[in-house]
């Protein structure tokens, strides 16, 4: 058996201990902002530390989740200009479900679910000033993953339809992978240059900091949907998303978004049995293992030349996320074995 599942679990445990050791009595991390915190409830809950996870989620909901169940940070100037930002909400719903805080899970998830387009299955995103008219892969695939967990068959079916059609309608691969549909269901291929990375996943030589994790979410959701429902089209679609990932060579495997690729490839290997997906999953894990600090936290060398340059908020965000993906990779590969 590969050594990677055990190494991944050990690294995840160390990351979670860093999260626990830095958690304040109130449930926060001494950083007055939503963005560094929204992944911590799920990371702690997945490791079995439900009391700490509840404290973290309660700290977040008391400060940032409104009566409409949408999470907003009044100090985030960029968030104030966005009509809708469901990505953070979906992470909170996922964590709340894992913890067993069902009132919070239902409220937050239902808010997101109400913004799923019945015609295309797409879910609104935070892209652009007219975000109500844009539906993207990230929010849709994550809604599908949470929908699988809560048993929302209608939401899952819509997300599957959107995710499959999105990859089927992609033009020439050299143009990148387009992430967004408009209100008419058409692929959005024209957008301001400064917003390009929100609309298309390019290649490392063409685009700074591509949103590789969007492809990872599409891959993971379809593989999970196939595992649960057995619909062959989902497996075929997951293979196609994996091809998009592999087309981006090793750049996608040594990036700060690599964790989602690792879990997705591991799950696809488990349901599809192709050895190249196991190899990619292990390469992704290897990168995360190399960039973990002795403290258990993570340094992000693709963004910061030295650890001293890295803000504490980034350390918190990446440590929560990498701890979770490594644990899910380990659980997935152990189940396969």
Secondary structure, DSSP 4 states (H G I P E B T S, - for coil): --SHHHHHHHHHHHHHHHHHHH--TTSS-S---STTTTTHHHHHHHTT-HHHHHHHHHHHHHHHB-TTS-B--TT-HHHHT-S--HHHHHHHHHHHHHHT-HHHHHHHHHHHHTTB-TTT--EE-S-STTGGGEEEHHHHHHHHHHHHHHT-HHHHHHHHHHHHHHHHT---GGG-EE-EEETTS-B-----GGGHHHHEE--TTTSTT--HHHHHHHHHHHHHHHHHH--HHHHHHHHHHHHHHHTTGGGGGSSTTHHHHHHHHHHHHHHH--HHHHHHHHHHHHHHHHTB-TTS-B--TTT-SSGGGS-HHHHHHHHHHHHHHHHHHHHHHHHH-
